[in-house]
Amino acid sequence: MEDKKFPVFIDGNIISFTPQCSEHIELYSKWMNDPKVRRYARWEMPRTVEDIKRWFEPREGRVQRFIGFEIWHKKDKKPIGQCGLAMIDWINGWANAFLYIGDPEYWNKNIATEATEMLVEYAFNELNLHKLQGGAAVENIGSWSVAEKIGFKFNGIQKDVMYVDGKYRNVKTYGILKEDWMKKRMK
């Protein structure tokens, strides 16, 4: 990946959020088709470069229900994953938060924790959303432990929601309210 400056939208300590970049479509496809990365990400079908190109097509006349970012590693100067908000309900003020680190070399380094905190801060303080929600397979300890670590509240378990490795898997669901996030920040 060439050492090129991409515009920083939100700056963190280890990472920055940059806009998703059409120059990285092949990298996105690589991540989304990697068996280790996609295992619990619910990408059951192959993602081609052409599929991902459609993300960048104009969406005139439609309400924006998705905001996505690249997770850019500042020291290594490269994209390592994606995150964002999906199914945004602007009237009721909620969205589903999502995140994945596409490069396994960066797993278990607290990057997902920093990215999730940055995403929550953005959702509540820039977009004025009221609630975020998300979920992770019970076996995906890394994902749900990040949610718990930063203050998401456990809502419950949905039975047999995901089919992974020949078995139906349960999903732990989580949510966080803006008021709870603000109280946590004040401590």
Beta strands, then each sheet from edge to edge (+ up, - down):
strand 1: 10-11
strand 2: 15-19
strand 3: 66-73
strand 4: 78-89
strand 5: 94-101
strand 6: 131-137
strand 7: 153-164
strand 8: 167-177
sheet 1: 1+ 2- 3+ 4- 5+ 6+ 8- 7+
end
